Amino acid sequence: ITTEMVGSLLVPANIFVLSALSGVGKTTYTLDYALKTSVCNGKVPVLHMDNGEMSADELFCRQLCAISGVREYYIRSGKWRTTSYMNDFGQEVTPDMMEKAIYKALPELEKYNFGYIGVGGKTPEEKIRLAKRHYYKNVGRGKPMILSYDYIKSLYTNTNKNLASWEAVGQELQMFKDLIKEEIKFDGKPMVAMITSVQQNRQAIINNRNTSAASNDMSHISLSMQIAQYASQIGHLRKLNPEELLEIPSCYRGKDGEPLMTHNMLFDKTRYGGEDFN
């Protein structure tokens, strides 16, 4: 976020939801934001609950890639030790350069106070119990925590067969809202802020092709409109289309003229404005 229009996305008792199409970078953005917020606030513990998407090793590899600048394939395959590649600027990246970048990045990863729980296939009740157990066992009463949930999607198991899928999704998010707003608080003060994401529907694809299509409603959110009800803030992340990339001014371009900006975020719902918010 490069302006002061929006305040912090992580406020205790509140849920920030990032809406994006598949492959745009939901996991990368939300986890990176949570971890960097943690470091900036005295290493606040981060609990990442993965809803059947990525293992702890995969997340570690992605974070190492983001910090070191080494391509994920070379880290994951181990070829960073033996194989060179050409980066986006036509420069050769040698094994020696990758080794230095990786070993320089590792201490940065150690700064993160990071916990991981895989919750794929578990019921909402089980997820809530796991989050509470982690908080009281590993964080401690009266201490702040960031809950990163990746991501909101149709439930594998719906314990209430009388609910439609959209109602079940809304019920799950309501349970998380109750957890961070009412259940985990001390002296009347909530301790947990939550960040999560949701897939966009076909309407977002149509809007993304049209530069004049402003996202001023939440029709692009898939699954359930109840998501907007329980979220305090909703961001709509999308890749810039070719027309928008051509319009990027020179101050946002590299030495080779390539755009430094590749994504845009619009806020469909805000509760906490920044310094310039009117």
C-alpha positions as CSV (number, residue, x, y, z in Angstrom):
1,I,0.0,0.0,0.0
2,T,1.7,3.2,-1.2
3,T,-0.8,5.7,0.0
4,E,-2.2,6.8,3.4
5,M,-5.8,6.2,2.5
6,V,-6.2,3.0,4.4
7,G,-5.0,2.2,7.9
8,S,-3.6,-1.1,9.2
9,L,-5.2,-4.2,7.8
10,L,-4.5,-6.1,11.0
11,V,-6.6,-4.7,13.9
12,P,-7.6,-7.0,16.9
13,A,-11.1,-8.4,16.7
14,N,-11.2,-7.6,12.9
15,I,-11.0,-9.6,9.8
16,F,-9.3,-8.4,6.6
17,V,-10.3,-10.4,3.5
18,L,-8.2,-10.2,0.3
19,S,-10.2,-11.0,-2.9
20,A,-8.2,-12.2,-5.9
21,L,-8.3,-14.6,-8.9
22,S,-6.4,-17.8,-8.8
23,G,-2.7,-17.4,-9.2
24,V,-2.7,-13.6,-8.6
25,G,-0.9,-14.0,-5.2
26,K,-3.4,-14.3,-2.4
27,T,-1.2,-16.5,-0.2
28,T,2.0,-14.5,-1.0
29,Y,0.4,-11.2,-0.1
30,T,-1.5,-12.1,3.0
31,L,1.3,-14.1,4.6
32,D,3.9,-11.5,3.7
33,Y,1.8,-8.7,5.2
34,A,1.2,-10.7,8.4
35,L,4.9,-11.6,8.8
36,K,6.2,-8.1,8.2
37,T,3.6,-6.6,10.5
38,S,4.7,-9.1,13.1
39,V,8.4,-8.0,12.8
40,C,7.5,-4.3,12.9
41,N,5.6,-4.9,16.2
42,G,8.1,-6.8,18.2
43,K,7.7,-10.2,16.7
44,V,4.0,-10.7,17.4
45,P,3.3,-14.5,17.0
46,V,1.7,-15.4,13.6
47,L,-0.4,-18.6,13.4
48,H,-0.9,-19.7,9.8
49,M,-3.8,-22.1,9.3
50,D,-3.6,-23.7,5.9
51,N,-6.9,-24.9,4.5
52,G,-5.4,-27.7,2.4
53,E,-3.3,-25.6,0.1
54,M,0.4,-25.6,1.1
55,S,2.7,-27.5,3.4
56,A,5.0,-25.7,5.9
57,D,7.9,-26.6,3.6
58,E,6.3,-25.0,0.6
59,L,5.6,-21.8,2.5
60,F,9.2,-21.7,3.8
61,C,10.4,-22.1,0.2
62,R,8.2,-19.3,-1.0
63,Q,9.3,-16.9,1.8
64,L,13.0,-17.8,1.1
65,C,12.4,-17.0,-2.5
66,A,10.7,-13.7,-1.7
67,I,13.5,-12.5,0.5
68,S,16.5,-13.8,-1.4
69,G,15.3,-13.0,-4.9
70,V,16.3,-16.5,-6.1
71,R,13.7,-18.2,-8.3
72,E,11.6,-20.7,-6.4
73,Y,12.3,-23.6,-8.8
74,Y,16.1,-23.4,-8.1
75,I,15.5,-23.4,-4.3
76,R,13.0,-26.2,-4.4
77,S,15.0,-28.4,-6.7
78,G,18.4,-27.7,-5.1
79,K,19.8,-26.6,-8.5
80,W,20.9,-23.3,-6.9
81,R,24.1,-25.1,-6.0
82,T,25.0,-26.1,-9.6
83,T,23.0,-24.2,-12.2
84,S,23.0,-20.7,-13.4
85,Y,19.9,-18.9,-15.0
86,M,19.2,-15.5,-16.6
87,N,17.0,-13.1,-14.6
88,D,14.3,-10.8,-16.0
89,F,17.0,-8.2,-16.8
90,G,19.1,-10.5,-18.9
91,Q,21.7,-10.9,-16.2
92,E,23.3,-14.2,-15.3
93,V,22.6,-15.5,-11.8
94,T,25.3,-17.9,-10.8
95,P,25.3,-20.6,-8.1
96,D,27.7,-18.4,-6.0
97,M,25.4,-15.4,-6.2
98,M,22.4,-17.6,-5.2
99,E,24.3,-19.1,-2.3
100,K,25.2,-15.7,-0.9
101,A,21.6,-14.4,-1.4
102,I,20.1,-17.5,0.3
103,Y,22.4,-17.5,3.3
104,K,21.8,-13.8,3.7
105,A,18.0,-14.3,3.6
106,L,18.0,-17.2,6.2
107,P,18.6,-14.8,9.2
108,E,15.7,-12.7,8.0
109,L,13.4,-15.8,8.1
110,E,14.5,-16.5,11.6
111,K,13.1,-13.1,12.7
112,Y,9.6,-14.5,12.1
113,N,7.6,-15.8,15.0
114,F,5.7,-18.3,12.9
115,G,3.4,-21.2,13.7
116,Y,1.8,-23.5,11.1
117,I,-1.3,-25.8,11.4
118,G,-2.7,-27.7,8.4
119,V,-6.5,-27.7,8.7
120,G,-7.6,-29.1,5.3
121,G,-10.6,-31.3,5.6
122,K,-11.3,-30.3,9.2
123,T,-14.7,-28.9,10.4
124,P,-15.0,-25.3,11.5
125,E,-15.4,-26.4,15.1
126,E,-12.1,-28.3,14.8
127,K,-10.3,-25.3,13.3
128,I,-11.5,-23.0,16.1
129,R,-10.4,-25.5,18.8
130,L,-6.9,-25.8,17.2
131,A,-6.6,-22.0,17.0
132,K,-7.5,-21.6,20.7
133,R,-5.2,-24.4,21.7
134,H,-2.3,-22.9,19.9
135,Y,-3.0,-19.5,21.4
136,Y,-3.1,-20.6,25.0
137,K,-0.2,-23.1,24.7
138,N,2.2,-21.2,22.4
139,V,1.3,-17.5,22.7
140,G,-0.1,-17.1,26.2
141,R,-3.0,-15.3,27.8
142,G,-3.2,-11.6,27.3
143,K,-0.7,-11.5,24.4
144,P,-1.4,-10.4,20.8
145,M,-1.5,-12.8,17.9
146,I,-2.0,-12.6,14.1
147,L,-4.2,-15.3,12.6
148,S,-3.5,-16.0,8.9
149,Y,-6.1,-18.3,7.3
150,D,-5.4,-19.5,3.8
151,Y,-8.1,-19.4,2.5
152,I,-12.0,-19.2,2.6
153,K,-13.5,-21.9,0.3
154,S,-16.3,-24.4,0.2
155,L,-16.1,-26.8,3.2
156,Y,-15.0,-30.4,2.6
157,T,-17.3,-31.4,5.5
158,N,-20.5,-29.6,6.4
159,T,-21.6,-30.7,9.8
160,N,-25.0,-29.1,9.4
161,K,-26.6,-30.7,6.4
162,N,-29.5,-28.2,6.6
163,L,-27.2,-25.4,5.5
164,A,-26.5,-24.5,1.9
165,S,-22.8,-24.1,0.9
166,W,-22.9,-20.3,1.0
167,E,-24.5,-20.5,4.5
168,A,-21.9,-22.9,5.7
169,V,-19.1,-20.6,4.5
170,G,-20.7,-17.6,6.3
171,Q,-21.2,-19.7,9.4
172,E,-17.5,-20.6,9.4
173,L,-16.4,-17.0,9.1
174,Q,-18.8,-16.0,11.9
175,M,-17.2,-18.6,14.1
176,F,-13.8,-17.1,13.4
177,K,-15.2,-13.6,14.1
178,D,-16.6,-14.7,17.4
179,L,-13.2,-16.3,18.3
180,I,-11.2,-13.2,17.8
181,K,-13.8,-10.7,19.0
182,E,-15.4,-12.4,22.0
183,E,-13.6,-15.6,23.0
184,I,-9.9,-14.5,23.1
185,K,-9.8,-11.3,25.0
186,F,-8.5,-10.1,28.4
187,D,-9.8,-7.2,30.5
188,G,-12.3,-6.6,27.7
189,K,-9.6,-6.2,25.1
190,P,-9.4,-8.5,22.0
191,M,-6.0,-10.0,21.4
192,V,-6.2,-11.5,17.8
193,A,-6.3,-9.9,14.4
194,M,-7.2,-12.0,11.4
195,I,-6.2,-11.9,7.7
196,T,-7.6,-14.2,5.1
197,S,-8.5,-14.4,1.4
198,V,-11.2,-15.6,-1.0
199,Q,-11.4,-16.6,-4.6
200,Q,-13.0,-14.2,-7.1
201,N,-15.8,-15.2,-9.4
202,R,-16.3,-14.7,-13.2
203,Q,-17.4,-11.1,-12.8
204,A,-13.9,-10.2,-11.6
205,I,-12.4,-11.7,-14.9
206,I,-14.8,-9.5,-16.9
207,N,-14.0,-6.4,-14.9
208,N,-10.2,-7.0,-15.1
209,R,-10.4,-6.8,-18.9
210,N,-12.0,-3.4,-18.9
211,T,-10.1,-0.5,-17.5
212,S,-13.2,1.5,-17.0
213,A,-14.9,-1.2,-14.8
214,A,-14.4,0.2,-11.3
215,S,-14.9,-2.3,-8.5
216,N,-17.2,-0.3,-6.3
217,D,-19.2,-3.2,-5.1
218,M,-18.5,-6.7,-3.8
219,S,-20.1,-8.7,-6.6
220,H,-16.7,-10.3,-7.5
221,I,-16.5,-12.2,-4.2
222,S,-17.3,-15.9,-4.7
223,L,-19.0,-18.3,-2.3
224,S,-21.0,-16.1,0.0
225,M,-22.0,-12.4,0.4
226,Q,-21.9,-13.1,4.2
227,I,-18.1,-12.8,3.8
228,A,-18.6,-9.1,3.3
229,Q,-20.8,-9.0,6.4
230,Y,-18.1,-10.3,8.8
231,A,-15.1,-8.7,7.2
232,S,-14.0,-5.3,8.5
233,Q,-12.0,-4.5,5.4
234,I,-11.9,-6.1,1.9
235,G,-9.2,-5.6,-0.7
236,H,-9.5,-6.5,-4.3
237,L,-6.1,-7.5,-5.7
238,R,-5.7,-7.9,-9.5
239,K,-2.9,-7.9,-12.1
240,L,-2.7,-4.8,-14.3
241,N,-3.9,-5.5,-17.8
242,P,-1.8,-4.5,-20.9
243,E,-3.5,-1.1,-21.3
244,E,-2.7,-0.2,-17.7
245,L,0.9,-1.3,-18.0
246,L,1.4,1.0,-20.9
247,E,0.1,3.9,-18.9
248,I,2.5,3.5,-16.0
249,P,4.6,6.7,-15.7
250,S,8.4,6.6,-16.0
251,C,8.9,7.1,-12.2
252,Y,7.4,3.6,-11.7
253,R,9.7,1.9,-14.2
254,G,13.1,0.3,-14.0
255,K,16.2,1.3,-15.8
256,D,15.2,-1.0,-18.7
257,G,11.8,0.6,-18.9
258,E,9.9,-2.4,-17.5
259,P,7.1,-1.5,-15.1
260,L,7.9,-1.9,-11.4
261,M,4.1,-2.1,-10.6
262,T,2.4,-5.3,-11.7
263,H,-0.7,-5.3,-9.4
264,N,-3.4,-3.0,-8.2
265,M,-5.4,-3.1,-5.1
266,L,-8.9,-1.5,-4.7
267,F,-10.6,-1.4,-1.4
268,D,-14.3,-2.4,-1.5
269,K,-14.8,-2.0,2.2
270,T,-12.8,0.0,4.7
271,R,-13.2,0.6,8.4
272,Y,-9.9,2.2,9.5
273,G,-8.8,5.0,7.2
274,G,-5.2,6.3,7.0
275,E,-4.0,9.9,7.3
276,D,-5.5,11.0,4.0
277,F,-8.8,9.2,4.4
278,N,-11.8,11.5,4.1
